[in-house]
Amino acid sequence: MYEFVLAYDAIEEVEASEMRFHLCLLFEAAGDFNFPFRPLLHFIAEHLKKKTGSAELNLPEYLEYEDFVSGELKLPDRSIGIYFEHSLSYASFSSNSQEDLELLEDTSGRLRFRHAGYGLKS
């Protein structure tokens, strides 16, 4: 069983020329391919949807032993980039707007997430 409180790192400006900002969730589950990144991201999207009225998670189709996965979280008039890795056990979020990441952090930070995990064939 996976159970934890969402605790984001600080928002960082990663590309000053393009005003790109980054926010990260780190976990102690490196190489754990049962770690529920997809359910976690759906959980976050549901909480954003309650706050903004619309939030859609777009990820590629699940692949066995997937790693280095990119997607997006579409909000009403913009999107937040998503990237997660099982090998290093983190999820990152990026946007051209610091306010988008502050909204993400304010909406889902400190929430308790609980999930049984999933098998490689789930």
VENNORLIN-V608434 format. One record per residue. N is the residue number from 0. RES is the residue in one letter. OMEGA is omega as a letter, one per 40 degrees, with the letter a starting at -180 (none if undefined). Layout:
# VENNORLIN-V608434
N RES OMEGA
N RES OMEGA
This chain:
# VENNORLIN-V608434
0 M i
1 Y i
2 E a
3 F i
4 V a
5 L a
6 A a
7 Y i
8 D i
9 A i
10 I a
11 E i
12 E a
13 V i
14 E a
15 A a
16 S i
17 E a
18 M i
19 R a
20 F a
21 H i
22 L a
23 C i
24 L i
25 L a
26 F i
27 E a
28 A a
29 A i
30 G i
31 D a
32 F i
33 N a
34 F a
35 P i
36 F a
37 R i
38 P i
39 L a
40 L i
41 H i
42 F i
43 I a
44 A i
45 E i
46 H i
47 L i
48 K i
49 K a
50 K a
51 T a
52 G a
53 S i
54 A a
55 E i
56 L i
57 N i
58 L i
59 P i
60 E a
61 Y i
62 L i
63 E a
64 Y a
65 E i
66 D i
67 F a
68 V i
69 S i
70 G i
71 E i
72 L a
73 K i
74 L a
75 P a
76 D a
77 R i
78 S i
79 I i
80 G i
81 I i
82 Y i
83 F i
84 E i
85 H a
86 S i
87 L i
88 S i
89 Y i
90 A i
91 S a
92 F i
93 S a
94 S i
95 N a
96 S i
97 Q a
98 E i
99 D a
100 L i
101 E i
102 L i
103 L a
104 E a
105 D a
106 T a
107 S i
108 G i
109 R i
110 L i
111 R i
112 F a
113 R a
114 H a
115 A a
116 G i
117 Y i
118 G a
119 L i
120 K a
121 S none
